[in-house]
Amino acid sequence: MKKQRPVNLNFSTICFPLTAIISILHRISGVITFFSIGILLWLLGLSLSSPKNFLEVSTIINSLHFKFIAWVLVSTLSFHFIGGIRHLIMDFGLISTTLKTGKISSKVVLGSSILLAILSGVVIW
């Protein structure tokens, strides 16, 4: 028997809970961190290849655009790290996996990652 149900695929009308938003952002930050490691390793290899390339990489690193990119990368890495700690704590059963503790731990992850993003911005600039 085929059920005819309405399907809502308009994501602008769907209101996701905070726990879902944090989970989605954790996955996105993992992808950003994965690809940024490759770019940073390429810059490291380029800087170690010759003194001329070292000076070129040092001018790139001292630019304002790269400082902004570095701030974004450090912020996503810190968010991913804190979110991963949250998942490990919940997986090991150190805190219960109820909706209430999920909301509280999501707020803690969001607040602490915002604090670390501000702190890393101060250190980078």
C-alpha positions as CSV (number, residue, x, y, z in Angstrom):
1,M,0.0,0.0,0.0
2,K,1.4,3.3,-1.1
3,K,1.0,6.2,1.3
4,Q,0.7,9.7,-0.1
5,R,2.5,12.0,2.4
6,P,3.4,15.6,1.8
7,V,7.1,16.1,1.3
8,N,8.7,19.4,2.4
9,L,12.1,19.8,0.7
10,N,12.3,23.6,1.3
11,F,15.1,23.9,3.8
12,S,14.3,27.5,4.6
13,T,11.0,26.5,6.2
14,I,12.5,23.8,8.4
15,C,13.7,24.8,11.8
16,F,16.5,22.6,13.0
17,P,17.2,22.1,16.7
18,L,20.5,23.3,18.2
19,T,21.7,19.8,18.5
20,A,21.3,19.1,14.8
21,I,22.9,22.4,13.9
22,I,26.0,21.6,16.0
23,S,26.1,18.1,14.5
24,I,26.0,19.4,11.0
25,L,28.6,22.1,11.8
26,H,30.9,19.4,13.4
27,R,30.9,17.4,10.1
28,I,31.5,20.6,8.0
29,S,34.4,21.6,10.3
30,G,35.9,18.2,9.9
31,V,35.9,18.5,6.1
32,I,37.4,21.9,6.3
33,T,40.1,20.7,8.7
34,F,40.9,17.7,6.4
35,F,41.4,19.8,3.3
36,S,43.2,22.6,5.1
37,I,45.9,20.2,6.4
38,G,46.8,19.4,2.8
39,I,47.2,23.1,1.9
40,L,49.2,23.8,5.0
41,L,51.5,20.9,4.3
42,W,52.0,22.1,0.8
43,L,53.0,25.5,2.1
44,L,55.4,23.9,4.5
45,G,57.0,21.8,1.8
46,L,57.3,24.9,-0.4
47,S,59.0,26.9,2.4
48,L,61.5,24.1,3.0
49,S,62.4,23.6,-0.7
50,S,64.6,26.7,-1.1
51,P,65.4,30.1,0.6
52,K,63.6,31.9,-2.2
53,N,60.5,29.9,-1.7
54,F,60.8,30.4,2.1
55,L,60.7,34.2,1.6
56,E,57.7,33.8,-0.8
57,V,55.8,31.7,1.7
58,S,56.7,34.1,4.6
59,T,55.2,37.1,2.6
60,I,52.1,35.0,2.0
61,I,51.7,34.2,5.6
62,N,52.2,37.8,6.7
63,S,49.4,39.0,4.4
64,L,46.0,40.0,5.8
65,H,44.1,37.5,3.6
66,F,46.2,34.6,5.0
67,K,45.7,35.8,8.6
68,F,41.9,35.7,8.0
69,I,42.2,32.2,6.5
70,A,44.3,31.1,9.4
71,W,41.8,32.5,11.9
72,V,39.0,30.6,10.1
73,L,41.1,27.4,10.1
74,V,42.0,27.7,13.8
75,S,38.3,28.4,14.6
76,T,37.0,25.4,12.7
77,L,39.7,23.2,14.2
78,S,38.8,24.3,17.7
79,F,35.1,23.8,17.1
80,H,35.7,20.3,15.7
81,F,38.0,19.5,18.6
82,I,35.5,20.6,21.2
83,G,32.6,18.9,19.4
84,G,34.7,15.7,19.2
85,I,35.3,15.8,22.9
86,R,31.6,16.1,23.4
87,H,30.9,13.1,21.3
88,L,33.6,11.0,23.1
89,I,32.2,12.0,26.5
90,M,28.7,10.9,25.4
91,D,30.0,7.7,23.7
92,F,31.8,6.6,26.8
93,G,28.7,7.2,28.9
94,L,30.2,9.9,31.1
95,I,27.1,12.0,30.6
96,S,23.7,10.7,29.7
97,T,22.4,10.9,26.2
98,T,19.1,12.5,26.9
99,L,17.6,15.5,25.0
100,K,18.3,17.8,27.9
101,T,22.0,17.0,28.2
102,G,22.3,17.1,24.4
103,K,21.0,20.6,24.4
104,I,23.2,21.7,27.3
105,S,26.3,20.1,25.8
106,S,25.5,21.8,22.4
107,K,25.3,25.2,24.1
108,V,28.6,24.5,25.9
109,V,30.3,23.5,22.6
110,L,28.9,26.6,20.8
111,G,29.9,29.0,23.6
112,S,33.4,27.6,24.2
113,S,34.1,27.6,20.4
114,I,33.0,31.2,20.1
115,L,35.2,32.1,23.0
116,L,38.2,30.2,21.4
117,A,37.5,31.9,18.1
118,I,37.7,35.3,19.7
119,L,40.8,34.3,21.6
120,S,42.5,33.0,18.4
121,G,41.6,36.2,16.5
122,V,43.3,38.2,19.2
123,V,46.4,36.0,19.0
124,I,46.6,35.9,15.2
125,W,46.1,39.7,14.8
